[in-house]
Amino acid sequence: MKQLKIIIMLFLLLAVSGCKNKKPVSTVQESLPDKEIYTCSMHPQIIRDYPGDCPICGMKLIKKVTTGVKVAEVTLDALLKPTNEFVLTSIPVITIQKKEEAIEIEALGNIAYDTKEVGNVSSSVDGRIEKLYVRYRFQKINIGQHIMDIYSPELLTAQENLLFILKNDASNISLIQAAKDKLLLLGISNHQLQQVIKNNKPAFTVAVYSKYAGHIHEASAGGPMNTTSTGMKDIALLTEELALKEGMYVQKGQSFFTIYNPAKAWVLLNIYGDNQEFVKLGNRVNIVPETTPDKGFSGVIHFIEPFYRKDSKTLTVRVYFNNNSLKIPIGGQVSATIFGNTKDAYWLPKEAVLSLGMDKVVFKKSGGGFKAQKVNTGMLHNNLLQIISGLSAADSVVVNAQYLMDSESFIKVKN
């Protein structure tokens, strides 16, 4: 009796273990016998296993023959997958490729002044403008050009002090040198100083000369001409007379004019977000001016601005160039091609990625089928699309995503 109980317990354990290891599958028989059925061509919901007439319209029923076919074993998990998430297929697959690509980025921009070359004309003394030699806005100025004459009581007093020392204490070298240095610091030039000593008579006005070459702008106007606006108000500002007039009083340190050199200029290029990671310092750039396409030139990226300009979502890069011979107008539009390389970038053929408007998806191999997978993409280059995130190097995806869809509406994407 005891041995019989042991045998029964072993049998039950084997039965339970067999049930646990059995995979839930759905199969059909290898072959099924042919079966005749009859249906109405007008009302296919009417199905009979014998001939006769349709009970709805009275038409004679048509014979149909069903034939069984062999179905491969399919796991229950696959059959329970929603059709908008999982697709069974056997088309070719591909993995993302990591490689360096020589890329060309198209960009637009404009010509601007090089602010490193900007100079200011200011007063070293308090005084009155006796003579103004600049007559209109954006007048061309050369280095050493006479800008204005200023009458200054302070400067006149300093000259008289020097002449008094020279007359009454000519042997006091240190005191004479200190008086000369004071005049130089007040803005008088060496030539003017020698003229005062030679004539033994003070100059009632001091000349102001430009130390820079370029186009003159009024300091009160807030810098260079606004090249992005074309309103009538801006045109009026360009053509109206100078605000600075003869007879006006100026203060020490006051800036009269700002001089911008059009021979030294920048090309400012706008880089959109999907290309910003590929633009580096030193990248070669080919630039074509809009107004003079025959004056195209090359340069390199010298500076990438570390911020977004106001009301702009593009990054600005600067290309310095010598505009002395090209003479491209400041503010002119340009188109450019930036040459760079992608490092550590992952790529897929563009046909492998399906666009759903705001989302991009691929069909990733999962088990015996394919599942829609959302990916983040970058730039398109030579029929290759950059994959930023969403896939690993081990993931296989369908070579052509269009093969697995009839309509975009059926795809349900999970992040």
C-alpha positions as a LaTeX table, in Angstrom:
\begin{tabular}{lrrr}
\hline
Residue & $x$ (\AA) & $y$ (\AA) & $z$ (\AA) \\
\hline
Met1 & 0.00 & 0.00 & 0.00 \\
Lys2 & 2.80 & 2.41 & 0.87 \\
Gln3 & 4.54 & 1.71 & $-2.47$ \\
Leu4 & 1.31 & 2.44 & $-4.34$ \\
Lys5 & 1.03 & 5.89 & $-2.70$ \\
Ile6 & 4.62 & 6.72 & $-3.71$ \\
Ile7 & 3.92 & 5.72 & $-7.35$ \\
Ile8 & 0.78 & 7.89 & $-7.44$ \\
Met9 & 2.66 & 10.93 & $-6.05$ \\
Leu10 & 5.46 & 10.57 & $-8.63$ \\
Phe11 & 2.87 & 10.38 & $-11.41$ \\
Leu12 & 1.16 & 13.58 & $-10.22$ \\
Leu13 & 4.52 & 15.46 & $-10.05$ \\
Leu14 & 5.38 & 14.44 & $-13.61$ \\
Ala15 & 1.95 & 15.58 & $-14.84$ \\
Val16 & 2.24 & 19.00 & $-13.16$ \\
Ser17 & 5.79 & 19.51 & $-14.52$ \\
Gly18 & 4.66 & 18.67 & $-18.04$ \\
Cys19 & 1.87 & 21.25 & $-17.86$ \\
Lys20 & 4.26 & 23.97 & $-16.70$ \\
Asn21 & 6.77 & 23.34 & $-19.51$ \\
Lys22 & 4.16 & 23.18 & $-22.25$ \\
Lys23 & 4.19 & 26.31 & $-24.43$ \\
Pro24 & 0.81 & 27.91 & $-25.18$ \\
Val25 & 0.55 & 27.65 & $-28.94$ \\
Ser26 & $-2.17$ & 27.95 & $-31.51$ \\
Thr27 & $-1.96$ & 25.44 & $-34.41$ \\
Val28 & $-4.22$ & 23.97 & $-37.06$ \\
Gln29 & $-4.17$ & 20.45 & $-38.52$ \\
Glu30 & $-1.75$ & 19.77 & $-41.31$ \\
Ser31 & $-4.65$ & 19.18 & $-43.73$ \\
Leu32 & $-8.41$ & 19.54 & $-43.56$ \\
Pro33 & $-11.04$ & 17.82 & $-45.72$ \\
Asp34 & $-12.82$ & 19.92 & $-48.34$ \\
Lys35 & $-16.20$ & 21.20 & $-47.24$ \\
Glu36 & $-19.07$ & 22.44 & $-49.46$ \\
Ile37 & $-21.14$ & 25.40 & $-48.30$ \\
Tyr38 & $-23.81$ & 27.46 & $-50.02$ \\
Thr39 & $-24.26$ & 31.22 & $-49.73$ \\
Cys40 & $-26.20$ & 34.05 & $-51.37$ \\
Ser41 & $-24.26$ & 36.43 & $-53.62$ \\
Met42 & $-26.46$ & 39.32 & $-52.43$ \\
His43 & $-26.57$ & 38.34 & $-48.77$ \\
Pro44 & $-23.26$ & 36.67 & $-47.81$ \\
Gln45 & $-24.42$ & 36.27 & $-44.22$ \\
Ile46 & $-26.68$ & 33.45 & $-45.38$ \\
Ile47 & $-24.63$ & 30.22 & $-45.14$ \\
Arg48 & $-26.07$ & 26.71 & $-45.62$ \\
Asp49 & $-24.50$ & 23.27 & $-45.95$ \\
Tyr50 & $-27.10$ & 22.26 & $-48.52$ \\
Pro51 & $-28.38$ & 23.82 & $-51.77$ \\
Gly52 & $-31.55$ & 25.90 & $-51.90$ \\
Asp53 & $-32.90$ & 29.44 & $-52.20$ \\
Cys54 & $-32.03$ & 32.56 & $-50.20$ \\
Pro55 & $-34.72$ & 33.14 & $-47.54$ \\
Ile56 & $-34.32$ & 36.93 & $-48.00$ \\
Cys57 & $-34.34$ & 37.56 & $-51.76$ \\
Gly58 & $-35.23$ & 34.11 & $-53.12$ \\
Met59 & $-32.11$ & 33.82 & $-55.31$ \\
Lys60 & $-30.47$ & 30.41 & $-55.72$ \\
Leu61 & $-27.64$ & 29.80 & $-53.31$ \\
Ile62 & $-24.11$ & 29.52 & $-54.78$ \\
Lys63 & $-21.78$ & 26.66 & $-53.84$ \\
Lys64 & $-18.42$ & 27.48 & $-52.29$ \\
Val65 & $-15.65$ & 25.06 & $-51.36$ \\
Thr66 & $-13.36$ & 25.65 & $-48.36$ \\
Thr67 & $-9.94$ & 24.02 & $-48.35$ \\
Gly68 & $-7.78$ & 23.58 & $-45.29$ \\
Val69 & $-4.14$ & 24.76 & $-45.42$ \\
Lys70 & $-1.17$ & 24.11 & $-43.22$ \\
Val71 & $-0.39$ & 26.92 & $-40.70$ \\
Ala72 & 2.98 & 27.17 & $-39.01$ \\
Glu73 & 3.13 & 27.20 & $-35.24$ \\
Val74 & 2.61 & 30.72 & $-33.84$ \\
Thr75 & 3.17 & 31.65 & $-30.23$ \\
Leu76 & 0.18 & 32.81 & $-28.28$ \\
Asp77 & 2.00 & 36.02 & $-27.28$ \\
Ala78 & 2.34 & 37.03 & $-30.92$ \\
Leu79 & $-1.32$ & 36.32 & $-31.64$ \\
Leu80 & $-2.39$ & 38.45 & $-28.69$ \\
Lys81 & $-0.31$ & 41.48 & $-29.83$ \\
Pro82 & $-2.49$ & 44.38 & $-31.07$ \\
Thr83 & $-2.26$ & 44.74 & $-34.85$ \\
Asn84 & $-1.35$ & 48.41 & $-34.54$ \\
Glu85 & 1.78 & 47.57 & $-32.53$ \\
Phe86 & 3.15 & 44.32 & $-33.91$ \\
Val87 & 3.65 & 43.06 & $-37.48$ \\
Leu88 & 4.69 & 39.58 & $-38.66$ \\
Thr89 & 6.99 & 39.67 & $-41.69$ \\
Ser90 & 10.27 & 38.38 & $-43.12$ \\
Ile91 & 11.59 & 41.33 & $-45.14$ \\
Pro92 & 15.30 & 42.41 & $-44.98$ \\
Val93 & 16.62 & 44.24 & $-41.93$ \\
Ile94 & 19.53 & 46.58 & $-41.21$ \\
Thr95 & 21.30 & 48.03 & $-38.15$ \\
Ile96 & 22.42 & 51.60 & $-37.55$ \\
Gln97 & 25.91 & 52.34 & $-38.86$ \\
Lys98 & 28.41 & 54.42 & $-36.90$ \\
Lys99 & 30.73 & 56.30 & $-39.23$ \\
Glu100 & 32.22 & 59.68 & $-40.05$ \\
Glu101 & 30.61 & 61.50 & $-42.96$ \\
Ala102 & 31.91 & 64.55 & $-44.83$ \\
Ile103 & 28.91 & 66.85 & $-44.81$ \\
Glu104 & 27.91 & 70.13 & $-46.44$ \\
Ile105 & 25.61 & 72.49 & $-44.53$ \\
Glu106 & 23.76 & 75.24 & $-46.37$ \\
Ala107 & 23.34 & 78.50 & $-44.46$ \\
Leu108 & 22.17 & 82.06 & $-45.06$ \\
Gly109 & 23.47 & 85.26 & $-43.50$ \\
Asn110 & 24.58 & 88.82 & $-44.04$ \\
Ile111 & 27.64 & 91.08 & $-44.02$ \\
Ala112 & 28.33 & 93.15 & $-40.88$ \\
Tyr113 & 31.07 & 95.43 & $-39.57$ \\
Asp114 & 33.93 & 93.85 & $-37.65$ \\
Thr115 & 33.53 & 95.44 & $-34.22$ \\
Lys116 & 37.21 & 94.79 & $-33.43$ \\
Glu117 & 37.99 & 97.59 & $-35.88$ \\
Val118 & 35.60 & 100.13 & $-34.34$ \\
Gly119 & 37.11 & 103.38 & $-33.07$ \\
Asn120 & 35.74 & 106.37 & $-31.14$ \\
Val121 & 36.49 & 110.08 & $-31.53$ \\
Ser122 & 36.09 & 111.79 & $-28.16$ \\
Ser123 & 37.08 & 114.96 & $-26.31$ \\
Ser124 & 39.94 & 115.13 & $-23.81$ \\
Val125 & 38.86 & 118.51 & $-22.42$ \\
Asp126 & 35.75 & 120.54 & $-21.70$ \\
Gly127 & 35.13 & 123.16 & $-24.37$ \\
Arg128 & 33.20 & 124.49 & $-27.33$ \\
Ile129 & 33.22 & 123.26 & $-30.94$ \\
Glu130 & 34.63 & 126.14 & $-33.00$ \\
Lys131 & 34.88 & 124.35 & $-36.33$ \\
Leu132 & 33.40 & 121.03 & $-37.52$ \\
Tyr133 & 34.87 & 119.39 & $-40.64$ \\
Val134 & 32.46 & 116.41 & $-40.82$ \\
Arg135 & 29.33 & 117.34 & $-42.76$ \\
Tyr136 & 27.17 & 114.24 & $-43.31$ \\
Arg137 & 26.45 & 110.79 & $-41.97$ \\
Phe138 & 28.65 & 107.88 & $-43.07$ \\
Gln139 & 31.29 & 110.24 & $-44.44$ \\
Lys140 & 34.51 & 108.40 & $-45.24$ \\
Ile141 & 37.31 & 109.23 & $-42.78$ \\
Asn142 & 41.03 & 108.48 & $-43.08$ \\
Ile143 & 43.61 & 108.11 & $-40.32$ \\
Gly144 & 44.89 & 111.53 & $-39.28$ \\
Gln145 & 42.01 & 113.45 & $-40.86$ \\
His146 & 41.02 & 116.74 & $-39.21$ \\
Ile147 & 37.64 & 116.24 & $-37.48$ \\
Met148 & 37.04 & 119.47 & $-35.52$ \\
Asp149 & 38.58 & 122.39 & $-33.59$ \\
Ile150 & 37.73 & 122.85 & $-29.89$ \\
Tyr151 & 38.19 & 125.97 & $-27.79$ \\
Ser152 & 39.03 & 124.99 & $-24.20$ \\
Pro153 & 39.85 & 127.40 & $-21.34$ \\
Glu154 & 41.58 & 124.56 & $-19.52$ \\
Leu155 & 43.83 & 123.87 & $-22.49$ \\
Leu156 & 44.57 & 127.56 & $-22.96$ \\
Thr157 & 45.61 & 127.89 & $-19.31$ \\
Ala158 & 47.93 & 124.87 & $-19.58$ \\
Gln159 & 49.67 & 126.39 & $-22.63$ \\
Glu160 & 50.19 & 129.70 & $-20.84$ \\
Asn161 & 51.70 & 127.85 & $-17.84$ \\
Leu162 & 54.21 & 126.13 & $-20.13$ \\
Leu163 & 55.19 & 129.40 & $-21.82$ \\
Phe164 & 55.59 & 131.11 & $-18.43$ \\
Ile165 & 57.96 & 128.39 & $-17.17$ \\
Leu166 & 60.00 & 128.49 & $-20.38$ \\
Lys167 & 60.37 & 132.25 & $-20.04$ \\
Asn168 & 61.09 & 132.52 & $-16.31$ \\
Asp169 & 62.62 & 129.16 & $-15.33$ \\
Ala170 & 64.11 & 127.68 & $-18.49$ \\
Ser171 & 66.60 & 125.56 & $-16.52$ \\
Asn172 & 63.89 & 123.68 & $-14.63$ \\
Ile173 & 63.78 & 120.68 & $-16.97$ \\
Ser174 & 61.47 & 118.55 & $-14.82$ \\
Leu175 & 58.86 & 121.28 & $-14.45$ \\
Ile176 & 58.93 & 122.04 & $-18.17$ \\
Gln177 & 58.51 & 118.34 & $-19.02$ \\
Ala178 & 55.57 & 118.02 & $-16.62$ \\
Ala179 & 53.85 & 120.98 & $-18.30$ \\
Lys180 & 54.39 & 119.40 & $-21.74$ \\
Asp181 & 53.02 & 116.03 & $-20.56$ \\
Lys182 & 49.90 & 117.72 & $-19.23$ \\
Leu183 & 49.22 & 119.33 & $-22.60$ \\
Leu184 & 49.70 & 116.01 & $-24.41$ \\
Leu185 & 47.27 & 114.33 & $-22.01$ \\
Leu186 & 44.72 & 117.08 & $-22.67$ \\
Gly187 & 44.72 & 116.10 & $-26.34$ \\
Ile188 & 47.17 & 118.46 & $-27.98$ \\
Ser189 & 49.41 & 116.81 & $-30.58$ \\
Asn190 & 53.22 & 116.91 & $-30.62$ \\
His191 & 53.14 & 119.07 & $-33.72$ \\
Gln192 & 50.78 & 121.57 & $-32.07$ \\
Leu193 & 52.93 & 121.59 & $-28.95$ \\
Gln194 & 56.06 & 122.42 & $-30.95$ \\
Gln195 & 54.16 & 125.20 & $-32.73$ \\
Val196 & 53.15 & 126.74 & $-29.37$ \\
Ile197 & 56.77 & 126.70 & $-28.16$ \\
Lys198 & 58.10 & 128.01 & $-31.49$ \\
Asn199 & 55.59 & 130.87 & $-31.74$ \\
Asn200 & 55.75 & 131.58 & $-27.99$ \\
Lys201 & 52.02 & 132.08 & $-28.18$ \\
Pro202 & 49.17 & 129.77 & $-27.03$ \\
Ala203 & 46.72 & 128.28 & $-29.56$ \\
Phe204 & 43.18 & 129.28 & $-28.79$ \\
Thr205 & 41.74 & 126.07 & $-30.30$ \\
Val206 & 42.98 & 122.52 & $-30.36$ \\
Ala207 & 42.51 & 120.31 & $-33.40$ \\
Val208 & 40.93 & 116.84 & $-33.04$ \\
Tyr209 & 42.23 & 114.23 & $-35.50$ \\
Ser210 & 40.92 & 110.76 & $-36.30$ \\
Lys211 & 43.03 & 107.77 & $-35.28$ \\
Tyr212 & 40.91 & 105.41 & $-37.39$ \\
Ala213 & 39.78 & 104.94 & $-40.98$ \\
Gly214 & 36.27 & 104.07 & $-42.08$ \\
His215 & 32.74 & 105.41 & $-42.16$ \\
Ile216 & 31.71 & 107.87 & $-39.48$ \\
His217 & 28.59 & 107.32 & $-37.37$ \\
Glu218 & 27.24 & 109.56 & $-34.66$ \\
Ala219 & 27.85 & 108.08 & $-31.24$ \\
Ser220 & 24.40 & 109.23 & $-30.13$ \\
Ala221 & 22.80 & 107.09 & $-32.84$ \\
Gly222 & 23.68 & 103.95 & $-30.90$ \\
Gly223 & 26.15 & 102.30 & $-33.24$ \\
Pro224 & 26.10 & 101.16 & $-36.87$ \\
Met225 & 23.22 & 101.39 & $-39.24$ \\
Asn226 & 20.41 & 98.93 & $-38.63$ \\
Thr227 & 20.71 & 96.60 & $-41.62$ \\
Thr228 & 17.65 & 94.50 & $-40.78$ \\
Ser229 & 15.03 & 97.24 & $-40.90$ \\
Thr230 & 13.83 & 99.05 & $-43.99$ \\
Gly231 & 11.18 & 101.34 & $-42.52$ \\
Met232 & 10.78 & 104.99 & $-43.55$ \\
Lys233 & 11.81 & 106.06 & $-40.07$ \\
Asp234 & 15.27 & 104.52 & $-40.57$ \\
Ile235 & 15.65 & 106.17 & $-43.99$ \\
Ala236 & 14.92 & 109.55 & $-42.41$ \\
Leu237 & 17.63 & 108.94 & $-39.81$ \\
Leu238 & 20.13 & 108.22 & $-42.57$ \\
Thr239 & 19.42 & 111.39 & $-44.51$ \\
Glu240 & 18.87 & 113.95 & $-41.75$ \\
Glu241 & 21.64 & 116.35 & $-40.75$ \\
Leu242 & 24.17 & 115.64 & $-38.01$ \\
Ala243 & 23.06 & 116.29 & $-34.46$ \\
Leu244 & 26.51 & 117.68 & $-33.58$ \\
Lys245 & 26.83 & 121.37 & $-34.52$ \\
Glu246 & 29.45 & 124.12 & $-34.37$ \\
Gly247 & 29.12 & 126.21 & $-31.20$ \\
Met248 & 27.98 & 123.28 & $-29.07$ \\
Tyr249 & 29.75 & 122.63 & $-25.77$ \\
Val250 & 31.30 & 119.25 & $-25.08$ \\
Gln251 & 32.50 & 117.57 & $-21.93$ \\
Lys252 & 35.73 & 115.75 & $-21.19$ \\
Gly253 & 35.45 & 112.12 & $-22.25$ \\
Gln254 & 32.35 & 112.71 & $-24.39$ \\
Ser255 & 32.27 & 110.56 & $-27.53$ \\
Phe256 & 31.47 & 112.46 & $-30.73$ \\
Phe257 & 31.65 & 109.83 & $-33.44$ \\
Thr258 & 32.08 & 106.09 & $-33.87$ \\
Ile259 & 34.10 & 104.98 & $-36.90$ \\
Tyr260 & 33.42 & 101.61 & $-38.55$ \\
Asn261 & 35.87 & 100.20 & $-41.06$ \\
Pro262 & 34.03 & 98.56 & $-44.03$ \\
Ala263 & 37.31 & 97.02 & $-45.22$ \\
Lys264 & 37.26 & 94.69 & $-42.19$ \\
Ala265 & 34.00 & 92.81 & $-42.01$ \\
Trp266 & 32.21 & 89.71 & $-40.75$ \\
Val267 & 29.95 & 87.25 & $-42.43$ \\
Leu268 & 27.23 & 86.37 & $-39.90$ \\
Leu269 & 25.69 & 82.97 & $-40.72$ \\
Asn270 & 22.54 & 81.54 & $-39.13$ \\
Ile271 & 22.75 & 77.86 & $-38.17$ \\
Tyr272 & 19.55 & 75.95 & $-37.44$ \\
Gly273 & 19.22 & 73.55 & $-34.52$ \\
Asp274 & 19.58 & 70.23 & $-36.40$ \\
Asn275 & 22.95 & 71.35 & $-37.86$ \\
Gln276 & 24.49 & 73.10 & $-34.86$ \\
Glu277 & 26.35 & 70.09 & $-33.51$ \\
Phe278 & 28.24 & 69.68 & $-36.82$ \\
Val279 & 29.50 & 73.28 & $-37.01$ \\
Lys280 & 32.93 & 73.69 & $-35.41$ \\
Leu281 & 35.62 & 76.36 & $-35.22$ \\
Gly282 & 37.89 & 76.15 & $-38.23$ \\
Asn283 & 35.31 & 74.65 & $-40.61$ \\
Arg284 & 35.89 & 75.81 & $-44.18$ \\
Val285 & 33.14 & 77.99 & $-45.68$ \\
Asn286 & 32.36 & 79.00 & $-49.26$ \\
Ile287 & 30.44 & 82.30 & $-49.40$ \\
Val288 & 28.49 & 83.77 & $-52.33$ \\
Pro289 & 27.21 & 87.38 & $-52.02$ \\
Glu290 & 23.66 & 87.88 & $-53.25$ \\
Thr291 & 24.39 & 91.15 & $-55.04$ \\
Thr292 & 27.65 & 90.01 & $-56.68$ \\
Pro293 & 27.62 & 86.21 & $-57.17$ \\
Asp294 & 30.84 & 86.45 & $-59.19$ \\
Lys295 & 32.70 & 87.68 & $-56.08$ \\
Gly296 & 32.43 & 84.45 & $-54.12$ \\
Phe297 & 35.19 & 83.80 & $-51.60$ \\
Ser298 & 36.29 & 81.28 & $-48.98$ \\
Gly299 & 36.95 & 81.57 & $-45.27$ \\
Val300 & 36.83 & 79.66 & $-42.02$ \\
Ile301 & 34.61 & 79.91 & $-38.97$ \\
His302 & 36.45 & 82.06 & $-36.43$ \\
Phe303 & 33.83 & 82.44 & $-33.72$ \\
Ile304 & 30.57 & 80.77 & $-32.64$ \\
Glu305 & 28.37 & 83.05 & $-30.56$ \\
Pro306 & 27.48 & 81.30 & $-27.26$ \\
Phe307 & 23.91 & 82.62 & $-27.19$ \\
Tyr308 & 20.78 & 83.08 & $-29.30$ \\
Arg309 & 20.16 & 86.59 & $-30.55$ \\
Lys310 & 16.93 & 88.36 & $-29.66$ \\
Asp311 & 13.86 & 86.93 & $-31.43$ \\
Ser312 & 16.00 & 84.27 & $-33.10$ \\
Lys313 & 16.22 & 80.51 & $-32.66$ \\
Thr314 & 19.33 & 80.09 & $-34.80$ \\
Leu315 & 22.95 & 80.08 & $-33.70$ \\
Thr316 & 25.17 & 82.75 & $-35.25$ \\
Val317 & 28.73 & 82.05 & $-36.42$ \\
Arg318 & 31.25 & 84.62 & $-37.64$ \\
Val319 & 33.59 & 84.43 & $-40.62$ \\
Tyr320 & 36.17 & 87.25 & $-40.74$ \\
Phe321 & 37.28 & 88.47 & $-44.17$ \\
Asn322 & 39.05 & 91.40 & $-45.82$ \\
Asn323 & 36.49 & 93.51 & $-47.68$ \\
Asn324 & 39.02 & 96.03 & $-48.97$ \\
Ser325 & 39.06 & 94.67 & $-52.54$ \\
Leu326 & 35.67 & 92.92 & $-52.63$ \\
Lys327 & 33.80 & 96.04 & $-51.40$ \\
Ile328 & 30.63 & 94.12 & $-50.58$ \\
Pro329 & 28.08 & 96.53 & $-49.06$ \\
Ile330 & 27.58 & 96.13 & $-45.33$ \\
Gly331 & 24.21 & 94.50 & $-44.71$ \\
Gly332 & 24.29 & 92.54 & $-47.98$ \\
Gln333 & 22.80 & 89.03 & $-47.95$ \\
Val334 & 24.94 & 85.95 & $-48.60$ \\
Ser335 & 24.51 & 82.22 & $-49.01$ \\
Ala336 & 27.16 & 79.85 & $-47.73$ \\
Thr337 & 28.20 & 76.21 & $-47.73$ \\
Ile338 & 29.91 & 74.97 & $-44.57$ \\
Phe339 & 32.12 & 71.90 & $-44.92$ \\
Gly340 & 32.44 & 69.68 & $-41.87$ \\
Asn341 & 32.72 & 66.11 & $-40.63$ \\
Thr342 & 30.42 & 64.08 & $-38.42$ \\
Lys343 & 32.15 & 62.15 & $-35.66$ \\
Asp344 & 30.52 & 59.33 & $-33.70$ \\
Ala345 & 27.27 & 59.74 & $-35.66$ \\
Tyr346 & 24.79 & 56.91 & $-36.32$ \\
Trp347 & 23.02 & 56.62 & $-39.67$ \\
Leu348 & 20.15 & 54.73 & $-41.31$ \\
Pro349 & 18.89 & 54.86 & $-44.90$ \\
Lys350 & 16.11 & 57.44 & $-45.00$ \\
Glu351 & 13.69 & 54.76 & $-46.34$ \\
Ala352 & 14.04 & 52.90 & $-43.03$ \\
Val353 & 12.49 & 55.81 & $-41.12$ \\
Leu354 & 8.80 & 56.61 & $-41.41$ \\
Ser355 & 7.57 & 60.14 & $-40.72$ \\
Leu356 & 4.31 & 60.53 & $-38.79$ \\
Gly357 & 4.37 & 64.30 & $-38.71$ \\
Met358 & 5.87 & 65.23 & $-35.35$ \\
Asp359 & 7.14 & 61.67 & $-34.74$ \\
Lys360 & 9.64 & 59.51 & $-36.63$ \\
Val361 & 9.40 & 55.71 & $-36.31$ \\
Val362 & 11.22 & 52.60 & $-37.45$ \\
Phe363 & 10.08 & 48.98 & $-37.34$ \\
Lys364 & 12.39 & 47.23 & $-34.89$ \\
Lys365 & 12.73 & 43.45 & $-34.97$ \\
Ser366 & 11.23 & 41.89 & $-31.86$ \\
Gly367 & 10.88 & 38.13 & $-31.58$ \\
Gly368 & 9.18 & 36.79 & $-34.69$ \\
Gly369 & 7.90 & 40.17 & $-35.88$ \\
Phe370 & 8.46 & 43.91 & $-35.93$ \\
Lys371 & 7.35 & 46.62 & $-33.53$ \\
Ala372 & 7.02 & 50.35 & $-34.25$ \\
Gln373 & 9.76 & 52.23 & $-32.36$ \\
Lys374 & 9.99 & 56.04 & $-32.03$ \\
Val375 & 13.40 & 57.57 & $-32.83$ \\
Asn376 & 14.90 & 61.05 & $-32.71$ \\
Thr377 & 16.57 & 62.03 & $-35.97$ \\
Gly378 & 19.11 & 64.66 & $-37.00$ \\
Met379 & 20.27 & 65.77 & $-40.41$ \\
Leu380 & 19.73 & 64.15 & $-43.81$ \\
His381 & 22.90 & 63.64 & $-45.86$ \\
Asn382 & 23.47 & 61.57 & $-49.00$ \\
Asn383 & 20.22 & 59.63 & $-48.50$ \\
Leu384 & 21.30 & 58.80 & $-44.93$ \\
Leu385 & 19.37 & 60.02 & $-41.89$ \\
Gln386 & 21.15 & 60.61 & $-38.61$ \\
Ile387 & 19.72 & 58.71 & $-35.63$ \\
Ile388 & 20.22 & 60.63 & $-32.40$ \\
Ser389 & 18.38 & 58.35 & $-29.97$ \\
Gly390 & 15.85 & 55.52 & $-29.83$ \\
Leu391 & 18.03 & 52.68 & $-31.18$ \\
Ser392 & 21.15 & 50.82 & $-30.16$ \\
Ala393 & 23.79 & 49.27 & $-32.40$ \\
Ala394 & 22.32 & 45.80 & $-31.70$ \\
Asp395 & 18.79 & 46.67 & $-32.88$ \\
Ser396 & 17.67 & 45.50 & $-36.31$ \\
Val397 & 15.11 & 47.51 & $-38.26$ \\
Val398 & 13.29 & 47.07 & $-41.56$ \\
Val399 & 15.24 & 48.39 & $-44.53$ \\
Asn400 & 12.14 & 50.03 & $-46.02$ \\
Ala401 & 9.49 & 51.00 & $-43.48$ \\
Gln402 & 6.87 & 51.57 & $-46.20$ \\
Tyr403 & 6.60 & 47.81 & $-46.71$ \\
Leu404 & 4.96 & 47.38 & $-43.29$ \\
Met405 & 2.15 & 49.89 & $-43.58$ \\
Asp406 & $-1.00$ & 50.46 & $-45.55$ \\
Ser407 & $-1.88$ & 53.72 & $-43.82$ \\
Glu408 & $-0.11$ & 55.91 & $-41.29$ \\
Ser409 & $-3.19$ & 55.86 & $-39.09$ \\
Phe410 & $-2.67$ & 52.28 & $-37.94$ \\
Ile411 & 0.68 & 52.85 & $-36.21$ \\
Lys412 & 0.65 & 53.29 & $-32.46$ \\
Val413 & 3.99 & 54.44 & $-31.09$ \\
Lys414 & 5.24 & 53.87 & $-27.55$ \\
Asn415 & 8.21 & 55.88 & $-26.26$ \\
\hline
\end{tabular}
